Amino acid sequence: MFTFNYAEGATLFSAWGMWFVVFAVLFLFNEFSRRSKIGAFISFILLPIFLSILWFTVLKEKTYTDWFHLAKVYSATAGCIGFWAIRHYKKRDKNTGKVLWSLSEKKFALIFPPLILAINIIEAVARDFQIGNLGLMKEFFEGEIMMSGAWNYMNGIAGILNIITITGWFGIVIRKKTAKDKSMDMLWPDMMWFWIIAYDLWNFAYTYNCLPGHSWYCGFALLLAPTLCAFTLGKGAWLQHRAHTLAIWCMFAQTFPLFQDQGKYQVMSTYNPDIYFVVSFAALIANIAVFAYMIYKVMATKRNPYMGELYIDLPKYQRVKALGEASILDIETSHQ
């Protein structure tokens, strides 16, 4: 699946060692940005402004400036800023300081998380179809050696199914502050573990198809960090963790593009068509399974998966929902 670069005295440990460093830094960075309101402001507002100036001035000859890479870094950062506002913005009375409403209680605000997620997936789906249509056979395209094939189309379809199966938009809540956790994470109870696994398989296949020289880090490590956090310390907040880690990785990759493309830490694809096919086929099968289960639940419960929540009877949903604050939307629903 992967070919390690043994140039410049590198060993297998060089790539694996750096993989663990990347994974650990992403995990720890997410902990810092999710637990600190000021830390998130610095990370996703001040830092991108500073780096953007560098990218278009002193680093303009070295960094990625094509539409795809720029769309990726700015859409991921926009997601982080939006999630930060949903988690923390409260309208207060000017005289008493009493909270009148929170952004997390507004339905128009809760459309933003699924929208930014869908846009992010669509960008990658478009790229998969683009590469597939080019008919490349281990040829250079925009700085990467690409190989087109049926896998691009399979994975593009998997990505479309992944978008369709995003459910429970208006069930997003903010995590209650406790003595152990004051993060105020943005919880999405209806985003179940099987959807996350299907997303990870699809996204890994996308990186393997369209970023073959980068998938060791931005596919393997970058996907595992937010998923591990969502299943351990930050339960129920996978999308927030994903946005945080993706944004900081994209900013790093924009600033230091040669980290993955040259030197002893470089890891390339083997460009084996069978592996490409198996990876994308697994992603497609996983997303078909999630889609089929969603349809089954809709038919069995008569619930609308987009205007309401679909998986409310599942224990995993109930455990995450219990971590959240009661919102105006919940109260309104209970009175209906």
Summary of the structure (lengths in Angstrom):
residues: 336
radius of gyration: 20.6
end to end distance: 54.0
largest distance: 68.1
contacts: 1099
relative contact order: 0.16
helix: 65%
strand: 8%
